[in-house]
Amino acid sequence: MTAQSEHWLDRLATPHTRRQGLKAALAGLVLTLPLMRTVERASAATDPSACQKGCIWTANQTFYREAEACRAQLAREHPFSRYFGPVLGRVSNACIDRAVATRNISLASCNQPFCPGFNPAAPGGPCDSCTGSLSCNPCPDVESGYICCIYGPDDCHGDCCPSHTAPGCP
């Protein structure tokens, strides 16, 4: 009669040393690291200009918020600013100038491939409202350039963008 070979489950049941456990945990971590990259990076890596529309939209929205804050500051500091706006407008030029400079810097990065520094899921970005299991997908058909979707950006069968298909899909 031949000896039975050891089953891999029997090997799991035997006691292991701390070193063997740490080696197994490290091997598991190394094998799962490629799966941990974000969905935005995976989709942005395929098209260098996919982020451009959303980046420009975010730069404009940030400028509008900052300009409105400048107008509110002017109204607080000068209660009669609505009557003497052109004269007092010179007082708030420094605030507006900062907002314009910030917008110009953001727009310059939007014109570069892959929009360095732009994150659509950041606060104030087009995917700020994508919560839970919703994915942030590039979509040139919407004003902000991105759309929240239950499907990932590389899913060929469930693209949420009206007239757009995921990269590499038929």
Secondary structure, 3 states (H helix, E strand, C coil): CCCCCCCHHHHHHCCCCHHHHHHHHHHHHHHHHHHHCCHHHHHHCCCCCCCHHHHHHHHHHHHHHHHHHHHHHHHHHCCCCCCCHHHHCCCCHHHHHHHHHHHHHHHHHHCCCCCCCCCCCCCCCCCCCCCCCCEEEECCCCCCCEEEECCCCCCCCCCCCCCCCCCCCC
